[in-house]
């Protein structure tokens, strides 16, 4: 239970970190920076937004945070500076508009702000009263290392092991299994003992393993199992392996697989990690976390013991359905009240957490005291300590207000409720962006030959009908550059948007392999041969949803662009264009 509260409070600690970041950000946005000599270049104004100054230092910091560096192209650099300054000024204009909003009349904001600032106070109290007071001494760190170095800071001993296995082969499905098992044990032992004697007399143990070991799936046929830590082998083998000297061969060892001979090839002794700053730092953090948890639990218990809690026993003992929502369930220190409605809303979660189907009176009071009352007690203690009047509180309050105001301002920019486009708008948009969409109609793969007059076209058509090759004639009569005559006849797949309508319609009317009569276009007279026709094509209706979506996004983009421009139009903007041009972007590092 207290661990649950501890997790909540640690979460509040993260909120404080965010607050500190926002504090730094506000100082950046509103010009706070280290003082330099009066009149220095860094203090010169590059722009002003409604009398708010943008110093060269502030602009340089913005460029650095945005990762904008020189490209060594003066024109490109100037463009990047102008775009960056525009972005910085836009952010300032949004903040200025946000600060002009009066959110105190917005009930949802007031509620969100109260909850957020209460969370901040709890986190702030935790840091000031517990975290900042925690100390871990060098002696404690060293003592922890010595007590736990075998557990956490040692590389355990490893032994390179070779083994020979003779299996005990007994069929467990037979009725006289025990009898067969004893027989198999004797056979395995009788087989391995001579091998042990041969190894003791100096015969190469690796060769014996290669010839006689019955271990299936061995990667190393010599039985080398590599370096092993304690516990990696079966207990009987493990005990023997870590008792042998290098080069020593064990007598036969029995385990569930059979009989083994074990040899140790090498020993890597245990090595302790050096006690250095990195190890000490890790221990310091761990011990600090432990102390924080302990102190947090103690602190919470002390606060609860000092708090005056008045339970409404009669209400708590009533069936929930008979209690009015406005009735109180608990009064804390004579001023803060937990309503029955809020208490009742937490019952199901408490039951689930405690794995209970029903609750006793003690359970109900436990929920109120150890869960629901704790945040209120902590906030009250923080206020009593004066933390609500601290500068950090005011900075966090202002940052939260500004952030919420920004969200409301930006909602205006995210307008999307535009009326559906008309058919005329869709067709006009398509004509203007035709290249972005799949071509309409059935694609037809065509070859063609073009002539200046129809008489010549008719003569060549007769040759084709007489058996002449269309492609050879197309190359022969191509009127353009000779370098492309070998490919110019092949137009590939065409659609109604890519060639004159009469050309496309004629091609669409032909079967594959057919050649047309001369077809006149603005370029001349064409003989058209159809090579291939697709089965289906796209109509305007097919691509209409995509056009409608793109048109909507174009309207949104235009609205957002106009919204941003209106900020500048309504604001008083001044830019030192000469300084902006003279100012040089930083060179890329590395």
Phi, psi and omega in degrees: 000308179293329176297323176299315178295321179300318179298320178299316184290324176297326176296320178298329179298322177297326178299321180296321178300318177298321181297317179296323176297315180296326177300315178296321181295317180298320177297323178295312184296323185258025165087002180290132181195163180303139181285139174235180181300139181300136177084008180290162181302323182297335182271355179292147181272127175266339179194165173222141179235105183050049178073358175275122186281144169243102179283164178297326178296315180296320178294319179297319178297320179296318178297318181295314180296332181272356179071028182266120180229172184290148175254359185069011174246109185306319181292316179294320179296319180297319178298317180295321178295317181295318180294320180294318179296320178300317180295318179296315180295323178298317177298321179294318179297320177296316179297319180296319178294320179298317182293340180279348181284145174255100185269352184296340178271357180268107185298323180294321178294316181302318180293314180298319181295318180298315179297316182295315182289330174294318176299319179297317180298320179297315179295318181295318177300316180300317182291312184291320186269341183234296188302311183293343182263356181282132176229140175237120184276160177297326180294320179296320180295313181295319180297319178297318180299314183294323182285334187240012185292328177289330185278318188241340191237030180227142169269115188294160177299139178232145180232134176274119191242141169240139180220154175240129182244133168243116186285154172261105186262100178229134181277111184286351182274348181281152183295320181265050184300316183300319180294316179294326180295315179298321179295317180295323177298315179299317181297316181295318181293320179295332180281323187275331183298317176298326179293323178296318179297317180297320179294320179295327181281359173110001178292145184300117184294324179297321178294321178298319179298313181304321186277325194239344184293138183253021179281121183281151173071025180289132174281317178258112184294343179277001177083008180289115183266002181079190181275127184236143172271168176301140177095353181277339177258170175297153184309315180297318180289321181299315180300318181288315184301324183266017174243349183275155170272163178298130179089346181283143179246131184282156167295169179305134180241131184261132167220194188293339181277326184156212179255141184232148163249131184244137175228137177261122183269328182199156179230126171255110185291164177298137179235130180268140176289137182297138177281095181240188183297324181293315178296315180299320180296318178296318179293319180301314179297319181295314180294323178297317178298319178299314181295321179298317179297315181296313182294325179297316179297316179297315183297316179298317180296319179297317179296318181293324179294325181280343184279146177263112183248123179247113181269145176267080187303319183298318179292317183295333183273350180280153170300141185304324185292343183262001184258137176286143184296331183278352178296150180270149179250329183207137173246130185249119177054031173074004183222328181261137185237136170256120182284159178296326181299315180292317178302314182296327181292343182261356186296314184297319178295322179295316178300317180296317182294322181269357180057051181232142177272329178222161185238139173277174177298322178295322177299316182296319178290327176297317177301315181292315187285312191266354179234298188286327183279335187302310179302322180293318178298317181295317178297317179298320179294320179297319178294321179297325179284351179087011183289340178290341179263004183285158177297322180299321178296314182295321178296316180295319180297316180293319180296318179296315180299315180296319181295317179293323178294320177303316181301318182290324177295316184289341175300324178300323183287339187264023180302135180224359186273065178271148179295151180303141181291150177282166177300321180297320179296318181296316180294320179295320179295320179297315180298324182282339183233031186305325184294340184274356187239155176303140181293148183271162178088178179274122178294134180233127178272119185230150163254156175210157172235132184248139182229158178283330181223159185286334182296313179296322180298320180295319180299315181293324178299320179295323178297319181295317179295336177275000175115357180294151182282125183299315184295317180297321179291325178298318178293321183295318187261008180296127187274351186265205182298138183292336183295335184245009183295336182285349181232344188295336182290337186267107180273356182068204178278126178244158174229181187293343180271351189255343179223162176306148186302319182292327178294311182296317182297321178296315180298320182293333183279344183274154171273164179299131180093345180281153178241138185275166165294165177302130179246124184270134170228183180293345181266343181146208181249127186248139162260127186245130174243128179272122179269317183201148177232133175291157182285320184226157176228180180256141175258170178299323179296329180297321185262004183300316179301321180292320178297316181297318178297314181295322179295321179297315180293329176295320179294319178298313179301318180294318178299315181293322177297316179295323179297315178295318180298326180294328176300316180289322181296324182275345182265167177257107187248133174226134180229133173274090185295328180293314179295320179299324180285321182287329183296130183257135175292150177293149176285149176298140178281144179084000000 
